[in-house]
């Protein structure tokens, strides 16, 4: 019996992530010779506004 696989498109994945909400956090430091030249801190929250309102009302 062959396995059945379900293909999920990028759009469906993005829709699911936005419906649930996702937080991306990261940081990077650029340095030369143990001297930090540049520090980048990144915090991103991606969510559907309806999902945010639903969550805040609970």
C-alpha distance matrix in Angstrom:
0.0 3.8 6.6 9.1 12.6 15.8 18.7 22.0 25.2 28.4 30.2 27.8 28.2 32.0 32.2 30.6 32.9 35.9 35.2 35.0 37.5 37.5 40.3 40.6 43.4 44.5 47.6 48.8 52.1 53.6 56.3 58.4 60.1 59.4 60.8 58.5 59.1 56.5 54.4 51.7 50.3 47.6 46.4 44.4 43.1 40.8 40.2 40.3 43.8 42.4 40.4 43.5 45.6 43.0 43.0 46.8 47.3 45.4
3.8 0.0 3.8 6.4 9.4 12.9 15.4 18.8 21.8 25.0 26.9 24.9 25.2 28.9 29.4 27.9 30.1 33.2 32.7 32.7 35.0 34.8 37.6 37.8 40.5 41.6 44.6 45.7 49.0 50.4 53.1 55.2 57.1 56.4 57.8 55.5 55.9 53.3 51.3 48.6 47.3 44.6 43.5 41.4 40.4 38.0 37.5 37.7 41.3 40.2 38.1 41.2 43.5 41.2 41.1 44.9 45.6 43.9
6.6 3.8 0.0 3.8 6.3 9.9 12.6 15.9 19.1 22.0 24.1 21.8 21.9 25.6 26.2 24.5 26.6 29.8 29.3 29.1 31.4 31.2 33.9 34.2 36.9 38.1 41.2 42.4 45.8 47.4 50.1 52.3 54.2 53.4 54.7 52.3 52.7 50.1 48.0 45.2 43.9 41.1 39.9 37.9 36.8 34.4 34.0 34.3 37.9 36.9 34.7 37.7 40.0 37.7 37.6 41.3 42.1 40.4
9.1 6.4 3.8 0.0 3.8 6.7 9.8 13.0 16.2 19.4 21.1 18.7 19.2 22.9 23.2 21.7 24.1 27.0 26.4 26.6 29.0 29.1 32.1 32.5 35.6 36.9 40.2 41.6 45.1 46.7 49.6 52.0 54.1 53.2 54.3 51.7 51.9 49.1 47.0 44.0 42.5 39.6 38.2 35.9 34.6 32.0 31.4 31.4 34.9 33.8 31.9 35.0 37.2 35.0 35.0 38.8 39.5 38.0
12.6 9.4 6.3 3.8 0.0 3.8 6.4 9.5 12.8 15.9 17.8 15.6 15.8 19.5 20.0 18.7 20.9 23.9 23.6 23.7 25.9 25.8 28.7 29.0 32.1 33.4 36.6 38.0 41.5 43.1 46.1 48.5 50.7 49.9 50.8 48.2 48.3 45.5 43.3 40.4 38.9 36.0 34.7 32.4 31.2 28.6 28.2 28.4 32.0 31.2 29.2 32.2 34.6 32.6 32.6 36.3 37.3 35.9
15.8 12.9 9.9 6.7 3.8 0.0 3.8 6.4 9.8 13.0 14.4 12.0 12.7 16.4 16.6 15.4 17.9 20.7 20.3 20.8 23.1 23.3 26.4 27.0 30.2 31.8 35.1 36.7 40.3 42.0 45.2 47.7 50.1 49.2 49.9 47.0 47.0 44.0 41.8 38.7 37.1 33.9 32.5 29.9 28.5 25.7 25.1 25.0 28.6 27.7 25.9 29.1 31.4 29.5 29.7 33.3 34.3 33.1
18.7 15.4 12.6 9.8 6.4 3.8 0.0 3.8 6.5 9.8 11.6 9.9 10.7 14.1 14.8 14.3 16.5 19.1 19.4 20.2 21.9 21.9 25.0 25.2 28.5 29.9 33.1 34.5 38.1 39.5 42.8 45.3 47.8 47.1 47.6 44.8 44.5 41.5 39.5 36.3 35.0 31.8 30.6 27.9 26.7 23.8 23.5 23.5 27.2 26.8 25.2 28.2 30.6 29.2 29.4 32.9 34.2 33.4
22.0 18.8 15.9 13.0 9.5 6.4 3.8 0.0 3.8 6.7 8.2 6.3 6.9 10.3 11.1 10.8 12.9 15.3 15.8 16.7 18.3 18.4 21.6 21.9 25.4 27.0 30.3 31.9 35.6 37.2 40.5 43.2 45.9 45.0 45.3 42.3 42.0 38.8 36.7 33.4 31.9 28.6 27.2 24.4 23.1 20.1 19.8 19.8 23.5 23.2 21.7 24.6 27.1 25.8 26.0 29.5 30.8 30.2
25.2 21.8 19.1 16.2 12.8 9.8 6.5 3.8 0.0 3.8 5.3 5.3 6.4 8.7 9.9 10.8 12.5 14.4 15.5 17.0 18.0 18.0 21.0 21.1 24.6 26.1 29.3 30.7 34.3 35.7 39.2 41.9 44.7 44.0 44.0 41.0 40.4 37.2 35.3 31.8 30.6 27.2 26.1 23.0 22.0 18.8 18.7 18.6 22.3 22.4 21.3 24.0 26.6 25.8 26.2 29.4 31.0 30.8
28.4 25.0 22.0 19.4 15.9 13.0 9.8 6.7 3.8 0.0 3.8 5.5 5.1 6.1 8.5 9.9 10.5 12.2 14.1 15.5 15.8 15.4 18.1 17.9 21.4 22.8 25.9 27.3 30.9 32.3 35.8 38.5 41.5 40.7 40.6 37.5 36.8 33.5 31.7 28.2 27.0 23.6 22.6 19.6 18.8 15.7 16.2 16.5 20.3 20.9 19.8 22.1 24.9 24.6 24.7 27.7 29.6 29.7
30.2 26.9 24.1 21.1 17.8 14.4 11.6 8.2 5.3 3.8 0.0 3.8 5.4 5.1 6.0 8.6 9.9 10.5 12.1 14.3 14.8 15.2 18.3 18.7 22.3 24.2 27.3 29.0 32.6 34.1 37.8 40.6 43.7 42.8 42.4 39.2 38.3 34.9 32.9 29.3 27.9 24.3 22.9 19.5 18.3 14.7 14.5 14.1 17.7 18.1 17.5 20.0 22.5 22.3 22.9 25.8 27.5 27.8
27.8 24.9 21.8 18.7 15.6 12.0 9.9 6.3 5.3 5.5 3.8 0.0 3.8 5.5 5.0 6.2 8.6 9.9 10.5 12.4 13.8 14.7 18.1 19.0 22.8 25.0 28.4 30.4 34.1 35.9 39.4 42.4 45.3 44.2 44.0 40.7 40.1 36.7 34.4 30.8 29.1 25.5 23.7 20.4 18.7 15.3 14.4 13.9 17.5 17.3 16.2 19.1 21.5 20.6 21.3 24.5 25.9 25.8
28.2 25.2 21.9 19.2 15.8 12.7 10.7 6.9 6.4 5.1 5.4 3.8 0.0 3.8 5.4 5.1 6.2 8.7 9.9 10.8 11.7 11.8 15.1 15.8 19.4 21.5 25.0 27.0 30.8 32.7 36.2 39.2 42.0 40.8 40.7 37.5 37.1 33.7 31.3 27.8 26.0 22.5 20.8 17.8 16.3 13.2 13.0 13.5 17.3 17.5 15.8 18.2 21.1 20.3 20.3 23.5 25.3 25.0
32.0 28.9 25.6 22.9 19.5 16.4 14.1 10.3 8.7 6.1 5.1 5.5 3.8 0.0 3.8 5.4 5.1 6.1 8.5 9.9 9.9 10.1 13.2 14.0 17.7 19.9 23.3 25.4 29.1 31.0 34.6 37.7 40.7 39.5 39.1 35.7 35.0 31.5 29.2 25.6 23.8 20.1 18.4 15.0 13.5 10.2 10.1 10.6 14.4 15.2 13.9 16.0 19.0 18.8 18.9 21.7 23.7 24.0
32.2 29.4 26.2 23.2 20.0 16.6 14.8 11.1 9.9 8.5 6.0 5.0 5.4 3.8 0.0 3.8 5.5 5.2 6.1 8.7 9.6 11.2 14.7 16.3 20.1 22.7 26.1 28.5 32.2 34.3 37.9 41.1 44.0 42.7 42.2 38.7 38.1 34.5 32.0 28.3 26.3 22.5 20.3 16.8 14.6 11.0 9.6 8.8 12.5 12.6 11.6 14.3 16.7 16.3 16.9 19.9 21.5 21.8
30.6 27.9 24.5 21.7 18.7 15.4 14.3 10.8 10.8 9.9 8.6 6.2 5.1 5.4 3.8 0.0 3.8 5.5 5.1 6.3 8.3 9.9 13.6 15.5 19.2 22.0 25.7 28.3 32.0 34.3 37.8 41.1 43.8 42.3 42.0 38.6 38.3 34.8 32.1 28.5 26.1 22.5 20.1 16.9 14.4 11.4 9.9 9.8 13.5 13.1 11.0 13.8 16.5 15.3 15.4 18.8 20.3 20.0
32.9 30.1 26.6 24.1 20.9 17.9 16.5 12.9 12.5 10.5 9.9 8.6 6.2 5.1 5.5 3.8 0.0 3.8 5.4 5.2 5.5 6.2 9.9 11.7 15.4 18.3 21.9 24.6 28.4 30.8 34.3 37.6 40.3 38.7 38.3 34.9 34.6 31.1 28.3 24.8 22.4 18.7 16.3 13.2 10.9 8.2 7.5 8.8 12.5 13.1 10.7 12.6 15.8 15.2 14.6 17.6 19.8 19.6
35.9 33.2 29.8 27.0 23.9 20.7 19.1 15.3 14.4 12.2 10.5 9.9 8.7 6.1 5.2 5.5 3.8 0.0 3.8 5.4 4.8 6.9 10.3 12.5 16.1 19.2 22.7 25.4 29.1 31.5 35.0 38.5 41.3 39.7 39.0 35.4 34.9 31.2 28.5 24.8 22.3 18.6 15.9 12.5 9.7 6.3 4.5 5.2 8.9 9.8 8.1 9.9 13.0 13.1 13.0 15.6 17.8 18.3
35.2 32.7 29.3 26.4 23.6 20.3 19.4 15.8 15.5 14.1 12.1 10.5 9.9 8.5 6.1 5.1 5.4 3.8 0.0 3.8 5.7 8.9 12.5 15.3 18.8 22.1 25.6 28.6 32.3 34.8 38.3 41.8 44.5 42.7 42.1 38.5 38.2 34.5 31.6 28.0 25.3 21.7 18.7 15.4 12.2 9.3 6.4 5.6 8.8 8.1 5.9 8.9 11.3 10.5 10.9 14.0 15.6 15.8
35.0 32.7 29.1 26.6 23.7 20.8 20.2 16.7 17.0 15.5 14.3 12.4 10.8 9.9 8.7 6.3 5.2 5.4 3.8 0.0 3.8 6.8 10.3 13.4 16.7 20.1 23.8 26.9 30.6 33.4 36.7 40.2 42.8 40.7 40.3 36.8 36.8 33.2 30.1 26.7 23.7 20.3 17.1 14.4 11.1 9.2 6.9 7.8 10.5 10.2 6.8 8.9 11.8 10.6 9.7 13.0 15.0 14.5
37.5 35.0 31.4 29.0 25.9 23.1 21.9 18.3 18.0 15.8 14.8 13.8 11.7 9.9 9.6 8.3 5.5 4.8 5.7 3.8 0.0 3.8 7.0 10.2 13.5 16.9 20.5 23.7 27.3 30.1 33.4 37.0 39.6 37.6 37.0 33.4 33.3 29.7 26.6 23.1 20.1 16.6 13.4 10.6 7.3 5.7 4.2 6.9 9.4 10.5 7.5 8.0 11.6 11.6 10.2 12.7 15.5 15.5
37.5 34.8 31.2 29.1 25.8 23.3 21.9 18.4 18.0 15.4 15.2 14.7 11.8 10.1 11.2 9.9 6.2 6.9 8.9 6.8 3.8 0.0 3.8 6.6 10.0 13.4 17.0 20.1 23.8 26.6 29.9 33.5 36.0 34.0 33.6 30.0 30.1 26.5 23.4 20.0 17.1 13.6 10.7 8.2 5.9 5.4 6.4 9.8 12.4 14.0 11.2 11.1 14.9 15.1 13.2 15.4 18.5 18.3
40.3 37.6 33.9 32.1 28.7 26.4 25.0 21.6 21.0 18.1 18.3 18.1 15.1 13.2 14.7 13.6 9.9 10.3 12.5 10.3 7.0 3.8 0.0 3.8 6.5 10.1 13.6 17.0 20.5 23.5 26.8 30.4 32.9 30.7 30.2 26.6 26.8 23.2 19.9 16.7 13.6 10.3 7.2 5.7 4.6 6.4 8.6 12.4 14.2 16.4 13.7 12.7 16.5 17.2 14.8 16.3 19.8 19.7
40.6 37.8 34.2 32.5 29.0 27.0 25.2 21.9 21.1 17.9 18.7 19.0 15.8 14.0 16.3 15.5 11.7 12.5 15.3 13.4 10.2 6.6 3.8 0.0 3.8 6.8 10.4 13.5 17.2 20.0 23.3 26.9 29.4 27.5 27.0 23.5 23.6 20.1 17.0 13.6 10.9 7.7 5.8 5.0 6.4 8.2 11.3 15.0 17.1 19.5 17.1 16.2 19.9 20.8 18.6 20.0 23.5 23.4
43.4 40.5 36.9 35.6 32.1 30.2 28.5 25.4 24.6 21.4 22.3 22.8 19.4 17.7 20.1 19.2 15.4 16.1 18.8 16.7 13.5 10.0 6.5 3.8 0.0 3.8 7.2 10.7 14.1 17.3 20.4 24.0 26.4 24.2 23.7 20.2 20.6 17.2 13.8 10.9 7.9 5.5 4.5 6.3 8.7 11.4 14.5 18.3 19.9 22.5 20.1 18.6 22.3 23.4 20.8 21.7 25.4 25.3
44.5 41.6 38.1 36.9 33.4 31.8 29.9 27.0 26.1 22.8 24.2 25.0 21.5 19.9 22.7 22.0 18.3 19.2 22.1 20.1 16.9 13.4 10.1 6.8 3.8 0.0 3.8 7.0 10.6 13.7 16.8 20.4 22.8 20.7 20.3 16.9 17.4 14.2 10.9 8.3 6.1 5.2 6.7 9.0 12.0 14.5 17.9 21.5 23.2 26.0 23.7 22.3 25.9 27.1 24.5 25.4 29.1 29.0
47.6 44.6 41.2 40.2 36.6 35.1 33.1 30.3 29.3 25.9 27.3 28.4 25.0 23.3 26.1 25.7 21.9 22.7 25.6 23.8 20.5 17.0 13.6 10.4 7.2 3.8 0.0 3.8 6.9 10.3 13.2 16.9 19.3 17.2 16.6 13.1 13.7 10.7 7.4 5.4 4.4 5.9 8.7 11.7 15.0 17.6 21.1 24.7 26.2 29.1 27.0 25.4 28.9 30.3 27.7 28.3 32.0 32.1
48.8 45.7 42.4 41.6 38.0 36.7 34.5 31.9 30.7 27.3 29.0 30.4 27.0 25.4 28.5 28.3 24.6 25.4 28.6 26.9 23.7 20.1 17.0 13.5 10.7 7.0 3.8 0.0 3.8 6.7 9.8 13.4 16.0 14.3 13.8 10.5 10.9 8.2 5.9 5.2 6.7 8.7 12.1 14.7 18.2 20.5 24.1 27.7 29.2 32.3 30.3 28.8 32.3 33.8 31.3 31.9 35.6 35.8
52.1 49.0 45.8 45.1 41.5 40.3 38.1 35.6 34.3 30.9 32.6 34.1 30.8 29.1 32.2 32.0 28.4 29.1 32.3 30.6 27.3 23.8 20.5 17.2 14.1 10.6 6.9 3.8 0.0 3.8 6.3 10.0 12.5 10.8 10.0 6.7 7.5 5.7 4.4 6.3 8.7 11.6 15.1 17.9 21.5 24.0 27.6 31.1 32.5 35.6 33.7 32.0 35.4 37.1 34.5 34.9 38.7 38.8
53.6 50.4 47.4 46.7 43.1 42.0 39.5 37.2 35.7 32.3 34.1 35.9 32.7 31.0 34.3 34.3 30.8 31.5 34.8 33.4 30.1 26.6 23.5 20.0 17.3 13.7 10.3 6.7 3.8 0.0 3.8 7.1 10.3 9.6 8.6 6.0 5.6 5.1 6.4 8.5 11.7 14.4 18.0 20.6 24.3 26.4 30.2 33.5 35.0 38.2 36.5 34.9 38.3 40.0 37.7 38.1 41.9 42.2
56.3 53.1 50.1 49.6 46.1 45.2 42.8 40.5 39.2 35.8 37.8 39.4 36.2 34.6 37.9 37.8 34.3 35.0 38.3 36.7 33.4 29.9 26.8 23.3 20.4 16.8 13.2 9.8 6.3 3.8 0.0 3.8 6.6 6.1 5.2 4.2 5.1 6.9 8.7 11.6 14.7 17.7 21.2 24.0 27.7 30.0 33.7 37.1 38.5 41.7 39.9 38.2 41.6 43.3 40.8 41.1 44.9 45.1
58.4 55.2 52.3 52.0 48.5 47.7 45.3 43.2 41.9 38.5 40.6 42.4 39.2 37.7 41.1 41.1 37.6 38.5 41.8 40.2 37.0 33.5 30.4 26.9 24.0 20.4 16.9 13.4 10.0 7.1 3.8 0.0 3.8 5.6 5.4 6.7 7.2 9.9 12.3 15.3 18.4 21.4 25.0 27.6 31.3 33.5 37.2 40.6 42.0 45.3 43.6 41.9 45.3 47.0 44.5 44.8 48.7 48.9
60.1 57.1 54.2 54.1 50.7 50.1 47.8 45.9 44.7 41.5 43.7 45.3 42.0 40.7 44.0 43.8 40.3 41.3 44.5 42.8 39.6 36.0 32.9 29.4 26.4 22.8 19.3 16.0 12.5 10.3 6.6 3.8 0.0 3.8 5.4 8.3 9.9 12.9 15.0 18.1 21.0 24.1 27.6 30.4 34.1 36.4 40.1 43.5 45.0 48.1 46.2 44.5 47.9 49.5 46.9 47.2 51.0 51.0
59.4 56.4 53.4 53.2 49.9 49.2 47.1 45.0 44.0 40.7 42.8 44.2 40.8 39.5 42.7 42.3 38.7 39.7 42.7 40.7 37.6 34.0 30.7 27.5 24.2 20.7 17.2 14.3 10.8 9.6 6.1 5.6 3.8 0.0 3.8 6.4 9.2 11.9 13.1 16.5 18.9 22.2 25.4 28.5 32.0 34.7 38.2 41.8 43.1 46.2 44.1 42.3 45.7 47.2 44.4 44.6 48.3 48.3
60.8 57.8 54.7 54.3 50.8 49.9 47.6 45.3 44.0 40.6 42.4 44.0 40.7 39.1 42.2 42.0 38.3 39.0 42.1 40.3 37.0 33.6 30.2 27.0 23.7 20.3 16.6 13.8 10.0 8.6 5.2 5.4 5.4 3.8 0.0 3.8 6.1 9.3 11.1 14.7 17.4 20.9 24.3 27.4 31.0 33.6 37.2 40.7 41.7 45.0 43.2 41.2 44.4 46.2 43.5 43.5 47.3 47.5
58.5 55.5 52.3 51.7 48.2 47.0 44.8 42.3 41.0 37.5 39.2 40.7 37.5 35.7 38.7 38.6 34.9 35.4 38.5 36.8 33.4 30.0 26.6 23.5 20.2 16.9 13.1 10.5 6.7 6.0 4.2 6.7 8.3 6.4 3.8 0.0 3.8 5.9 7.3 11.0 13.7 17.2 20.5 23.7 27.2 29.9 33.5 37.0 38.0 41.3 39.5 37.4 40.7 42.5 39.9 39.8 43.7 43.9
59.1 55.9 52.7 51.9 48.3 47.0 44.5 42.0 40.4 36.8 38.3 40.1 37.1 35.0 38.1 38.3 34.6 34.9 38.2 36.8 33.3 30.1 26.8 23.6 20.6 17.4 13.7 10.9 7.5 5.6 5.1 7.2 9.9 9.2 6.1 3.8 0.0 3.8 7.0 10.3 13.6 16.8 20.4 23.2 26.9 29.3 33.0 36.3 37.2 40.6 39.2 37.2 40.3 42.4 40.1 39.9 43.7 44.3
56.5 53.3 50.1 49.1 45.5 44.0 41.5 38.8 37.2 33.5 34.9 36.7 33.7 31.5 34.5 34.8 31.1 31.2 34.5 33.2 29.7 26.5 23.2 20.1 17.2 14.2 10.7 8.2 5.7 5.1 6.9 9.9 12.9 11.9 9.3 5.9 3.8 0.0 3.8 6.6 10.1 13.1 16.7 19.4 23.1 25.6 29.3 32.5 33.4 36.9 35.5 33.5 36.6 38.7 36.5 36.4 40.2 40.8
54.4 51.3 48.0 47.0 43.3 41.8 39.5 36.7 35.3 31.7 32.9 34.4 31.3 29.2 32.0 32.1 28.3 28.5 31.6 30.1 26.6 23.4 19.9 17.0 13.8 10.9 7.4 5.9 4.4 6.4 8.7 12.3 15.0 13.1 11.1 7.3 7.0 3.8 0.0 3.8 6.6 10.0 13.5 16.5 20.1 22.8 26.4 29.8 30.7 34.0 32.4 30.3 33.6 35.5 33.1 33.0 36.8 37.4
51.7 48.6 45.2 44.0 40.4 38.7 36.3 33.4 31.8 28.2 29.3 30.8 27.8 25.6 28.3 28.5 24.8 24.8 28.0 26.7 23.1 20.0 16.7 13.6 10.9 8.3 5.4 5.2 6.3 8.5 11.6 15.3 18.1 16.5 14.7 11.0 10.3 6.6 3.8 0.0 3.8 6.5 10.2 12.9 16.6 19.2 22.8 26.1 27.1 30.5 28.9 27.0 30.3 32.2 30.0 30.0 33.8 34.4
50.3 47.3 43.9 42.5 38.9 37.1 35.0 31.9 30.6 27.0 27.9 29.1 26.0 23.8 26.3 26.1 22.4 22.3 25.3 23.7 20.1 17.1 13.6 10.9 7.9 6.1 4.4 6.7 8.7 11.7 14.7 18.4 21.0 18.9 17.4 13.7 13.6 10.1 6.6 3.8 0.0 3.8 6.9 10.2 13.6 16.6 20.0 23.5 24.4 27.6 25.9 23.8 27.1 28.9 26.5 26.5 30.3 30.8
47.6 44.6 41.1 39.6 36.0 33.9 31.8 28.6 27.2 23.6 24.3 25.5 22.5 20.1 22.5 22.5 18.7 18.6 21.7 20.3 16.6 13.6 10.3 7.7 5.5 5.2 5.9 8.7 11.6 14.4 17.7 21.4 24.1 22.2 20.9 17.2 16.8 13.1 10.0 6.5 3.8 0.0 3.8 6.5 10.1 12.9 16.4 19.8 20.9 24.1 22.5 20.6 24.0 25.8 23.6 23.8 27.6 28.2
46.4 43.5 39.9 38.2 34.7 32.5 30.6 27.2 26.1 22.6 22.9 23.7 20.8 18.4 20.3 20.1 16.3 15.9 18.7 17.1 13.4 10.7 7.2 5.8 4.5 6.7 8.7 12.1 15.1 18.0 21.2 25.0 27.6 25.4 24.3 20.5 20.4 16.7 13.5 10.2 6.9 3.8 0.0 3.8 6.8 10.1 13.3 16.8 17.8 20.8 19.0 17.0 20.4 22.1 19.8 20.1 23.9 24.4
44.4 41.4 37.9 35.9 32.4 29.9 27.9 24.4 23.0 19.6 19.5 20.4 17.8 15.0 16.8 16.9 13.2 12.5 15.4 14.4 10.6 8.2 5.7 5.0 6.3 9.0 11.7 14.7 17.9 20.6 24.0 27.6 30.4 28.5 27.4 23.7 23.2 19.4 16.5 12.9 10.2 6.5 3.8 0.0 3.8 6.5 9.9 13.4 14.6 17.7 16.1 14.4 17.9 19.7 17.8 18.4 22.1 22.9
43.1 40.4 36.8 34.6 31.2 28.5 26.7 23.1 22.0 18.8 18.3 18.7 16.3 13.5 14.6 14.4 10.9 9.7 12.2 11.1 7.3 5.9 4.6 6.4 8.7 12.0 15.0 18.2 21.5 24.3 27.7 31.3 34.1 32.0 31.0 27.2 26.9 23.1 20.1 16.6 13.6 10.1 6.8 3.8 0.0 3.8 6.5 10.1 11.2 14.1 12.4 10.7 14.3 15.9 14.2 15.0 18.5 19.3
40.8 38.0 34.4 32.0 28.6 25.7 23.8 20.1 18.8 15.7 14.7 15.3 13.2 10.2 11.0 11.4 8.2 6.3 9.3 9.2 5.7 5.4 6.4 8.2 11.4 14.5 17.6 20.5 24.0 26.4 30.0 33.5 36.4 34.7 33.6 29.9 29.3 25.6 22.8 19.2 16.6 12.9 10.1 6.5 3.8 0.0 3.8 7.1 9.2 12.0 10.5 9.9 13.5 14.9 13.9 15.3 18.4 19.3
40.2 37.5 34.0 31.4 28.2 25.1 23.5 19.8 18.7 16.2 14.5 14.4 13.0 10.1 9.6 9.9 7.5 4.5 6.4 6.9 4.2 6.4 8.6 11.3 14.5 17.9 21.1 24.1 27.6 30.2 33.7 37.2 40.1 38.2 37.2 33.5 33.0 29.3 26.4 22.8 20.0 16.4 13.3 9.9 6.5 3.8 0.0 3.8 6.1 8.4 6.8 6.8 10.2 11.4 10.9 12.6 15.4 16.4
40.3 37.7 34.3 31.4 28.4 25.0 23.5 19.8 18.6 16.5 14.1 13.9 13.5 10.6 8.8 9.8 8.8 5.2 5.6 7.8 6.9 9.8 12.4 15.0 18.3 21.5 24.7 27.7 31.1 33.5 37.1 40.6 43.5 41.8 40.7 37.0 36.3 32.5 29.8 26.1 23.5 19.8 16.8 13.4 10.1 7.1 3.8 0.0 3.8 5.4 5.2 6.5 8.9 10.0 10.8 12.6 14.6 16.1
43.8 41.3 37.9 34.9 32.0 28.6 27.2 23.5 22.3 20.3 17.7 17.5 17.3 14.4 12.5 13.5 12.5 8.9 8.8 10.5 9.4 12.4 14.2 17.1 19.9 23.2 26.2 29.2 32.5 35.0 38.5 42.0 45.0 43.1 41.7 38.0 37.2 33.4 30.7 27.1 24.4 20.9 17.8 14.6 11.2 9.2 6.1 3.8 0.0 3.8 5.4 5.0 6.3 8.6 9.9 10.6 12.5 14.7
42.4 40.2 36.9 33.8 31.2 27.7 26.8 23.2 22.4 20.9 18.1 17.3 17.5 15.2 12.6 13.1 13.1 9.8 8.1 10.2 10.5 14.0 16.4 19.5 22.5 26.0 29.1 32.3 35.6 38.2 41.7 45.3 48.1 46.2 45.0 41.3 40.6 36.9 34.0 30.5 27.6 24.1 20.8 17.7 14.1 12.0 8.4 5.4 3.8 0.0 3.8 5.4 5.1 6.1 8.6 9.9 10.7 12.8
40.4 38.1 34.7 31.9 29.2 25.9 25.2 21.7 21.3 19.8 17.5 16.2 15.8 13.9 11.6 11.0 10.7 8.1 5.9 6.8 7.5 11.2 13.7 17.1 20.1 23.7 27.0 30.3 33.7 36.5 39.9 43.6 46.2 44.1 43.2 39.5 39.2 35.5 32.4 28.9 25.9 22.5 19.0 16.1 12.4 10.5 6.8 5.2 5.4 3.8 0.0 3.8 5.5 5.1 6.1 8.6 10.0 11.1
43.5 41.2 37.7 35.0 32.2 29.1 28.2 24.6 24.0 22.1 20.0 19.1 18.2 16.0 14.3 13.8 12.6 9.9 8.9 8.9 8.0 11.1 12.7 16.2 18.6 22.3 25.4 28.8 32.0 34.9 38.2 41.9 44.5 42.3 41.2 37.4 37.2 33.5 30.3 27.0 23.8 20.6 17.0 14.4 10.7 9.9 6.8 6.5 5.0 5.4 3.8 0.0 3.8 5.5 5.2 6.2 8.7 10.3
45.6 43.5 40.0 37.2 34.6 31.4 30.6 27.1 26.6 24.9 22.5 21.5 21.1 19.0 16.7 16.5 15.8 13.0 11.3 11.8 11.6 14.9 16.5 19.9 22.3 25.9 28.9 32.3 35.4 38.3 41.6 45.3 47.9 45.7 44.4 40.7 40.3 36.6 33.6 30.3 27.1 24.0 20.4 17.9 14.3 13.5 10.2 8.9 6.3 5.1 5.5 3.8 0.0 3.8 5.4 5.2 6.3 9.0
43.0 41.2 37.7 35.0 32.6 29.5 29.2 25.8 25.8 24.6 22.3 20.6 20.3 18.8 16.3 15.3 15.2 13.1 10.5 10.6 11.6 15.1 17.2 20.8 23.4 27.1 30.3 33.8 37.1 40.0 43.3 47.0 49.5 47.2 46.2 42.5 42.4 38.7 35.5 32.2 28.9 25.8 22.1 19.7 15.9 14.9 11.4 10.0 8.6 6.1 5.1 5.5 3.8 0.0 3.8 5.6 5.3 6.7
43.0 41.1 37.6 35.0 32.6 29.7 29.4 26.0 26.2 24.7 22.9 21.3 20.3 18.9 16.9 15.4 14.6 13.0 10.9 9.7 10.2 13.2 14.8 18.6 20.8 24.5 27.7 31.3 34.5 37.7 40.8 44.5 46.9 44.4 43.5 39.9 40.1 36.5 33.1 30.0 26.5 23.6 19.8 17.8 14.2 13.9 10.9 10.8 9.9 8.6 6.1 5.2 5.4 3.8 0.0 3.8 5.5 5.5
46.8 44.9 41.3 38.8 36.3 33.3 32.9 29.5 29.4 27.7 25.8 24.5 23.5 21.7 19.9 18.8 17.6 15.6 14.0 13.0 12.7 15.4 16.3 20.0 21.7 25.4 28.3 31.9 34.9 38.1 41.1 44.8 47.2 44.6 43.5 39.8 39.9 36.4 33.0 30.0 26.5 23.8 20.1 18.4 15.0 15.3 12.6 12.6 10.6 9.9 8.6 6.2 5.2 5.6 3.8 0.0 3.8 5.6
47.3 45.6 42.1 39.5 37.3 34.3 34.2 30.8 31.0 29.6 27.5 25.9 25.3 23.7 21.5 20.3 19.8 17.8 15.6 15.0 15.5 18.5 19.8 23.5 25.4 29.1 32.0 35.6 38.7 41.9 44.9 48.7 51.0 48.3 47.3 43.7 43.7 40.2 36.8 33.8 30.3 27.6 23.9 22.1 18.5 18.4 15.4 14.6 12.5 10.7 10.0 8.7 6.3 5.3 5.5 3.8 0.0 3.8
45.4 43.9 40.4 38.0 35.9 33.1 33.4 30.2 30.8 29.7 27.8 25.8 25.0 24.0 21.8 20.0 19.6 18.3 15.8 14.5 15.5 18.3 19.7 23.4 25.3 29.0 32.1 35.8 38.8 42.2 45.1 48.9 51.0 48.3 47.5 43.9 44.3 40.8 37.4 34.4 30.8 28.2 24.4 22.9 19.3 19.3 16.4 16.1 14.7 12.8 11.1 10.3 9.0 6.7 5.5 5.6 3.8 0.0
